[in-house]
């Protein structure tokens, strides 16, 4: 999938005018790219459109106009774009009780070793971006990649076998089958 470049980003005032329509489109797109795995974990699979939207939103929120600083944002967010033969996702640990946030998050320590994408009976171990989890601290937002072999890519895109996300952590076990519309959207990522 092609990385984002400065020319893909629209100017601040142009973005403000188009923002409502762009947000509607991204919300609709993310419906086909979000998977809830149990009650406390969800993954949103990223692609070029979701990344461009995140960059635009960051530029808007931070009021960034300097092209060099925009390039810096692009560089950071380009790491979310899936490379050939992989899927990329943002994993959210959804803790509702903010008064117990730290305590609840700590229960998820080690989750970076316990998330899998299952295709039939074969698993793809999620690779987590480093720096979002330490032995005494964990972020509620994690970035993960699922590297596919050519064989698993073929099996995923053919759609003959069930595909599911599995979390097998001592403090949290959950499985979610990918809905057909999610699978179709993700298969497009693997094809690019």
C-alpha positions, -999 to 999 in steps of 0.1 A, spaced: 0 0 0 14 34 -10 26 56 18 11 90 24 31 120 11 27 157 17 7 162 -15 -20 138 -1 -28 163 27 -51 191 21 -47 226 36 -62 236 69 -90 257 56 -99 233 28 -100 205 53 -123 224 76 -148 228 47 -146 191 37 -143 177 73 -179 167 79 -182 148 47 -148 132 52 -156 122 87 -189 105 75 -170 85 49 -143 74 74 -169 64 100 -186 43 74 -153 28 63 -143 20 99 -175 1 105 -162 -24 80 -127 -24 97 -135 -26 134 -137 -58 153 -147 -60 190 -129 -89 207 -149 -93 239 -161 -63 259 -128 -46 266 -107 -49 234 -113 -37 199 -92 -34 168 -95 -10 139 -77 -21 109 -58 7 92 -54 15 56 -43 46 36 -76 64 39 -78 59 77 -42 71 81 -47 102 60 -78 110 81 -57 106 113 -30 129 99 -56 155 89 -72 154 123 -38 157 141 -29 187 120 -63 203 127 -61 196 165 -26 209 168 -31 237 143 0 226 123 8 246 92 45 242 89 52 218 60 82 202 78 60 195 109 33 181 86 60 158 71 69 147 106 33 137 113 31 119 80 63 99 89 49 89 122 15 78 109 30 60 78 41 33 101 4 23 105 0 16 68 2 -21 61 31 -33 40 26 -60 13 15 -93 30 4 -78 63 -26 -62 80 -21 -33 104 -44 -24 133 -48 -1 162 -58 -21 193 -78 -3 219 -81 -14 256 -115 0 265 -116 8 302 -148 25 312 -141 31 349 -116 59 347 -111 59 385 -95 24 381 -78 30 347 -42 22 358 -53 -8 378 -74 -22 349 -47 -15 323 -21 -34 343 -43 -65 340 -34 -65 303 4 -66 307 17 -93 284 -12 -89 259 15 -83 233 23 -120 234 -13 -132 234 -32 -118 203 -36 -140 172 -55 -140 139 -67 -175 132 -73 -187 97 -89 -222 100 -65 -240 123 -35 -218 116 -25 -187 136 -7 -154 129 8 -139 160 3 -102 163 35 -81 163 31 -51 186 49 -18 181 75 -15 208 73 12 235 36 10 244 41 -16 272 67 -20 299 68 -43 329 48 -19 351 29 2 326 8 -3 295 -9 21 270 -46 18 262 -37 22 226 -14 -3 209 -3 -7 172 -2 -42 158 8 -59 126 -2 -93 113 24 -107 89 9 -132 64 27 -159 44 16 -162 8 -3 -194 16 -23 -177 45 -29 -146 23 -45 -170 -3 -66 -187 23 -77 -155 38 -88 -139 5 -105 -171 -8 -129 -169 21 -134 -207 25 -123 -209 61 -134 -190 92 -111 -162 103 -112 -149 138 -92 -127 163 -82 -145 195 -69 -130 227 -56 -157 251 -43 -138 280 -45 -150 316 -67 -121 326 -87 -118 293 -99 -145 269 -121 -136 240 -126 -146 203 -144 -128 175 -151 -141 141 -145 -116 113 -178 -106 96 -179 -111 58 -178 -73 52 -148 -69 75 -130 -98 58 -137 -84 23 -124 -49 33 -92 -65 48 -87 -87 18 -84 -56 -3 -55 -45 19 -37 -78 13 -42 -74 -24 -24 -41 -26 
